[in-house]
Amino acid sequence: MHAAADFNDFSALMRKMCVVFSKKATDELVNSYWDALKDLQLTVVRRCADNHARYGKFFPKPFDLRPKDDQPSTVKEDKDFQSAVRQNIMNWEERMAQEPVRGLELLKEAHAARLAVRERESLPDCDKWDQAANHHLFALVLRQLALKRTFNEQQTRILVAYKHRWAKLMREIDTGDGVDESEQKEIWGNCMREAEAQFA
């Protein structure tokens, strides 16, 4: 969108969405959504908004106003890291195949230890939403492992990218009082469905 030419039309569109979904329209809301969507063409945002006004149940989040084929930026490729990830996955798969119950217990213990280290280090670039996203993704991977399903390298990158997208969305809608748990789950589900759609 072009700042001068499109902002007024975008503002009017967002205020119309506020009327449709009975949400208070504020300059802060409009500016936040503008920052999240300004890389798109106004016609694209308008089309997504019209569709959401017809079929959406709640006031749209920024990702609801993006086209379905819009992909998050991919994770930087680090060959050594990816190699270590592959080896780690193979090691856990082998352990799970040999001892499914004990293997799952050990995996949970390893994850708990990793989280404890992160909390002690208090990494400045990892906030509460990053931590929550990590927990959600780990739970998803554990559930899939129990079903004997694993993810390849490309699928893992996609899942991680959408995990980051979820954390970013949480930050955008968290006004200081947190985000309702049901809303968190709904948005997580949407992000993971979008990620699965990219696997093919």
N, C-alpha and C positions, 0 to 999 in steps of 0.2 A: 504494500500500500504506500502511496505517496503522502507523506506527512501533511502537507498543507491542503492538498486537494481532497484527501479521503477521510481525514480525521472527523470532520463534522458529520459526514454520512455514517461513519462507523459509530460515532457517539449516539446518533439518532437510532441506529439499529440496536445497540445495546440497551438503550432506554426503552425501546419497544419490547425487547425480550424481558426486561424487568416488569413491564406492565403485564405481559402474558403470564409470567410465573409469580406474580405478586411479590416481587423483591424490590427493596428500596434502591433506587438509582442514585449513585453518588459519583462524583468526579474521580474518586480513588478507584472505584470499581472499573469505570470506563478506561482509565489510564492503565490499570493493571492488565486488563484484557487486550488493550492496544499493544502493550509491550510484548505480550505473549503471542500475538497474532499478526504483528505488522509485517512479517516476512511473506504473508500471503496476499493474493489479489483480493480486493474488496468484494468482487463478484463471487469468489469462492467462499468467503466467509458468509456472505449473504445467503448463498444457496444452502450452506450447512445450517445456518440459523433458521431458515425457513423450514427445513426438514426437521430440525429439532423442535421447533414450535409445534409442528404437527404431531410428532411421535414421542417427544421426550416427556418424562414424568417430573423432572426437577430442573431448576435453573441450570443452564449448561456450564460445564467447566471448559476451560480453553480447548482441551483436546476434543470436546464435542463439536467444536466449531472448525475443526480441521477435517479435510477429506480423509476417508478411510484408508487410502493408500499412502498417506503421509507417514514417513518412517522417522523415528528418532535418529539422532546422529549416532554412528557406530562407535564402539569402544576402540580406543587406540590399540593398534596391534603391536604386541611385544612378543617376539618369537620365543624368547626364553621363558617368559611367563606362560604363554600358551602351551609350550612343551611340558612345563611343570604341571599345569592343569590337567593335560591329557594323561600324564603318568599317574597323577594322583587319582584321577577317575578310574583308570585301569586297576590300580591297587585296591581301591574300595570295591570295585565290581568283583574282583577276584575273591576278596574277603567275604562279600555278601553272598557269593555263589557257594562258598565253602561252609559258612556258618551264618545263615540269614538272620537269626535272632540276635546272636552275639555281635555280629557285624553291625547291625543297626544300633545296638547299645554303644558300641565303640565310636561309631560315627557321631552319635549325639554327644558323647563325652568330648570328642575332638572339637566339635563345634562350640560347646560350652567353654572349653579352654581358650579357644580363639577369641570368643566374645569377651572373656575376662581380661585377656591381654589388651584388647582394643580399649576397653573401659579404663584400664590402668593408664594406658598411654594418653587417653583423652585427646585423640587426634582432632586438630582444629577444623579439618575439612570434612568431618563426619558428624553431622548433627543428629537430632533425635529421629528425623524422618529418614535419614540414611540408615540408621540402625534398625528402624522399624521395617524398612524395605528389605534389608538383609535377612531379618527374621522371617518375613513372609516368603522370600525366595527360597530360603533354606527349608522351610516347612513344605513348600511345594516340591522341592527336589526329593525330600524324604518320602513324601506320599507317593511320588512317581517311582522311586526306588523300590518301595514296598510292592508296587504293581509290576516290578521288573522292567521298568521303562527308564532309559537314560537319554541324555541329550548329547548330540555331537557338538563339535566346536562352534559351528555357525549358529546352531540353535542356542547354545549357551551365550554367545555374544548378543543375540537378539533378546533373550530373557534379561540379561544384565542391563541392556539399553532401556528396556521398558521398565525395569525396576527403578532405574534412575529417573525415568519420566514420571513414575508414580510419586517418588519423593519430591520432585520438583513441583508437581501439581499440589501435593499436600502443603508445601511451603506457600504456594500462591493463595490457597484458600484458608490457611490458618491465620486467623485474625488475632491470635494471642490466647484464645481459649481452647485451642486444640481443634480437632475435627471429629465429628460424631463417628463412632465406631462403625455404624452401619454404612455411612457414606464412604469411609475408608475402604471397607470390604467391597462395596459396589465398584468403586473406582479401580481397586486392585484387580477385581474380576474382569473389568473392561480392558485394562492394560494387558492382562495375561491372555485374554481372547484375541486381542490385536496381535500380540507376540506370536501366538499359535498360528494365526492366519499368515504370518510371514514365513513359516517353516517350509511351506510347499515350494 
